């Protein structure tokens, strides 16, 4: 089922929770709504579900406008953060409940519940009650209840937030695999960027009710269109520093009160063409500690992360997070040199926060398409 969101707006009194949102979600696509608390992602999901009515705009399932269609008539399956299971019912009763409401004959209920439970790997738990299940098993029951309706659309509202880290990892893979196998159009709300980037075909990044970008995970990470996306997407986050960029004899000088850096390349040249200060961004994995580094600083913190260490290097009042080999012997206070990969630098307009480079990326995509 294709979902079209056209100029969708939701107001609560004077507060605009969702502001003129436009999205086209393809049939069979897995889309994540990603953003901080209060960005409008859950409000948008609840409008798609029919629980909230839009203040303006349209929601279409295929060619059908569903603004006034009640939730029960939209043929959606919904999985909540709290699971919302009935504690007095068995697993069978919980999964069968939507079918009971629709008046499905008992014999058909049994076959469909058994099928949904087997898909979720809980076919042997049908006689238990939710209180006798683990968190992961309860989540599978909630998923089975959503699937048993054979929905056109699956909606997920932060469904893994209550699970421990290891189980979240397992369930991410299971949900993604299940969605691909069944081909159901799915919308997944999360504030966890790892969930969004690893599960979704495309990610809608939202902030303060507005859409920041709607891109593939790779494009969001490698070609952020706004400063907000650059800072929000990526763990550890991108290093962001204000600089003055000036071109001279084929090179570009990036100047900050704490350092001066000379680089070459088209990205830096674009920054130098922009009047006034710009925000320079570089990810921790695009910097390395090297004797050939252009910048000198002091180790402030060493954070062991297992296969690698996160090194906080201070240059004056500026801190750069750098990923380093775990066997690198560095101590707090050591003087080190940093080498930056100029081909991975990002630059943003300081006032608007818009990328100075994404037009370049669009041209590259268009060239590749031809």
Buried (B, 14 or more C-beta within 10 A) or exposed (E): BBBBBBEBBBBEEEEBBBBBBEBBBEEBBBBBBBBEEBBBBBBBBBBBBBEBEBBEBEBBBEEEEBEEBEBEEBBBBBBBBEBEBEEEBBBBBBBBBBBEEEEBEEEEBBEBBBBBBEBBEBBEBBEBBBEEBEBBBBBBBBBBBBBBBEBBBBBBBBBBEBBEEEBBBEBBEBBBEBBEEBEBBBBBBBBBBEBBBBBBBBBBBBBBBBBBBBBBBEBBBBBBBBBBBBBBBBEBBBBBBEBBBEEEEEBBBBBBEBBEBEBEBEBBBBBBEBEEBBBBBBBBBBBBBEEEBBBEBBBBEBEEEEEBBBBBBBBEEBBBBBBBEEEEEBEEEBEBBBBBBBEBBBBBBBEEBEBBBBEEBEEEEEEEEE
